[in-house]
Amino acid sequence: MAGRLIDGIWTREGDILASEDGHYRRQETDFRNWISIDPGAKFAPEVGRYHLYVCYACPWAHRTLIMRNLKGLEDAISVSPVAPIVNQDGWEFTDADSGFPDHLFGKRYLHEIYTLADPTYTGRVSVPVLWDKKLNTIVSNESAEIARMLNSAFVGVAGNDTDFAPEALLAEIDEVNDLVYSKINNGVYRCGFAGTQTAYEEAVTDLFSALDTVEARLQGSGYLVGGQLTEADWRLFTTLIRFDQVYVALFKCNIRRIADYPNLSALRQKLYEHGDVADTVKFDQIKTHYWASLRGVNPSGIVPAGPELVL
Ligand SMILES: N[C@@H](CCC(=O)N[C@@H](CS)C(=O)NCC(=O)O)C(=O)O
C-alpha cells in the first residue's frame, strides 16, 4: 500500500502488488518484543500501560481486537483505530469529530508513531501496532504474536482467563495456524495481488484446497483443534468474515463462497455471535477499505453495493 519509511522518511510508492515473478510475498515484521510475566521482563503485563493501533478493516489487526475483547482487556488496553481508507501517505488518523483520532499523540499519520519509536526506521508501516505508553515505544507489530501475548501474558490481569492457546494443544494449534496463514489468511492476498495467470492459479488452487481441508477438519466438533474453541478458529474467522463480502469478487477467490461450505459457514456464524465479537466486525469499514484503497486491483475505487449480508 501507498509507501514506506526509509531511514525515518516517508516515501511514497505504488500499491503493493506482485514481485517481478508474479507472486505476492508478505514482508516480515520488525518490532518483535514480547510482554511477559517473567520477573524483570522489559514489558510487563500492566493495566493501562499498552495501546493498540489498529484498523477495523484489517484481518491481521482484527485478531488482536478479538483477543482483547475475548480476554476482557478493554479497560486494560486502549485502542486507536486508523481511518479505513489508505492514501499515498499510508494509514491516517482524523480529528475526533471524524471518528479516528490518535488518542495518545494527536498525530496525523501512523508512520509518525513508527518514527517516535525509531526515528531512523526503514520498513512498512502496518497495523496492528502494540504501543508501550511507559517506555514510549513499539512492543510489537506482528499480529500473531500480539494476539498470543494478549491471550497468555495477562493472566490475573485480564477480565477473562479462558486460555485460547492451552499448552496441551499448542503444537496442533501452531500446525493448523501455519496452513491457515499461508494458504488462507495470506492466500486470499496471494490470489488478489498475483501478477501472472500462473501465480494466480497456484494461489487459488492452494486456497480452495486448504478451505476443503479445514471444512473436513471441522466435521464433528465444529472446531479446528481439540474439539474446543481455540486461537486457531479465531485466526481463520477474520478471513471467513471478509471472504464473501470482499475476497470473492475483489481478489478473484470465486471458486466457491464460504456460504457454500456448511461447516465453515457454521463456524463463521458461531464465532460472529460469540460474546461481543460482533462489535469488532465493522463491515462498512471492511468494504470501504478494500474496495476504495486497493486501486491496483480496483482502479475506480467504487465500493459495490452487494452482496447482501446474510449473517
Ligand atoms: N505481519 C503483519 C502484517 C500486517 C499487515 O499486513 N497489515 C496491513 C493491513 S491489512 C498493513 O498495514 N499494510 C500496510 C503496508 O504493508 O504498507 C501482521 O500480521 O501483523
PDBQT file of the ligand as one rigid body, heavy atoms in Angstrom, charges set to zero:
ROOT
HETATM    1  N1  LIG A 401       2.725  -9.245   9.636  1.00  0.00    +0.000 N 
HETATM    2  C1  LIG A 401       1.803  -8.248   9.875  1.00  0.00    +0.000 C 
HETATM    3  C2  LIG A 401       1.051  -7.860   8.635  1.00  0.00    +0.000 C 
HETATM    4  C3  LIG A 401       0.044  -6.799   8.903  1.00  0.00    +0.000 C 
HETATM    5  C4  LIG A 401      -0.428  -6.142   7.603  1.00  0.00    +0.000 C 
HETATM    6  O1  LIG A 401      -0.005  -6.512   6.503  1.00  0.00    +0.000 OA
HETATM    7  N2  LIG A 401      -1.325  -5.157   7.742  1.00  0.00    +0.000 N 
HETATM    8  C5  LIG A 401      -1.765  -4.418   6.576  1.00  0.00    +0.000 C 
HETATM    9  C6  LIG A 401      -3.208  -4.024   6.685  1.00  0.00    +0.000 C 
HETATM   10  S1  LIG A 401      -4.334  -5.322   6.381  1.00  0.00    +0.000 SA
HETATM   11  C7  LIG A 401      -0.972  -3.142   6.508  1.00  0.00    +0.000 C 
HETATM   12  O2  LIG A 401      -0.971  -2.361   7.436  1.00  0.00    +0.000 OA
HETATM   13  N3  LIG A 401      -0.308  -2.914   5.387  1.00  0.00    +0.000 N 
HETATM   14  C8  LIG A 401       0.392  -1.699   5.126  1.00  0.00    +0.000 C 
HETATM   15  C9  LIG A 401       1.705  -1.940   4.443  1.00  0.00    +0.000 C 
HETATM   16  O3  LIG A 401       2.175  -3.093   4.441  1.00  0.00    +0.000 OA
HETATM   17  O4  LIG A 401       2.247  -0.979   3.954  1.00  0.00    +0.000 OA
HETATM   18  C10 LIG A 401       0.877  -8.752  10.970  1.00  0.00    +0.000 C 
HETATM   19  O5  LIG A 401       0.272  -9.822  10.813  1.00  0.00    +0.000 OA
HETATM   20  O6  LIG A 401       0.773  -8.070  11.963  1.00  0.00    +0.000 OA
ENDROOT
TORSDOF 0
